[in-house]
Amino acid sequence: MNPPVTRPARLILASASPRRRELLQQLGVPFEVVVADVTEHEDPQTDPRVMVAHNAALKADWVAARHPDAVVLGADTTVFLDGQAINKPRDLGESRSMLRRLSGREHTVFTGIAVRRASTGLRINEGVSSHVAFKPFGDDVIEDYVKRVNTLDKAGAYSIQEQTDLIIAGYRGSFSNIMGLPMEATKQILTRDVLQGLLPPFSADAR
């Protein structure tokens, strides 16, 4: 008698971010996108590690409650400088202000990851940090940057992979974490705890 065939778990990304979708596609495993209808906590005075962990869990829990048999991946990313979180700007004026603050300085990028499967009680929470150094630049560079890059949907009003030469001096740690989803940690979680044997070999921190 043949053993029963186990169907692989559905994988759902609980995020509207096109960058997270692009990164997750690198794993070569089919997934769906379900955007959580939640209000994220964005108080800049909150410890950024606590904030991103809270928001990642909020998204994953909301989606997992509605898709209990699926494996749900939630993530949240913020920039941290001078004791404050720098989240997504509300308008271009705030984008310019954020870029001025970051100019010539090094800051930290924190991402929280939450993995859930309600039907089995699976709950995993992890956090990853990276460091980014900005070149010193003036308002002329800022104006050029905001014309070339959509800064309004990005924490800190910048993208590590767009127009890099204009503003980025260097980075330490996970490049994909700065983009919004640390792929090394994500693959490790899914391989170890969820999708054993289903993931192909993965080059660490592929861009």
Secondary structure by P-SEA (a helix, b strand, c coil): cccccccccbbbcccccaaaaaaaacccccbbbbbbbbbbbbccccaaaaaaaaaaaaaaaaaaaaccccbbbbbccccccccccccccccaaaaaaaaaaaccbbbbbbbbbbbbbcccbbbbbbbbbbbbbbccccaaaaaaaaaacccccccccccccccccccccccccccccccccaaaaaaaaaaaccccccccccccccc
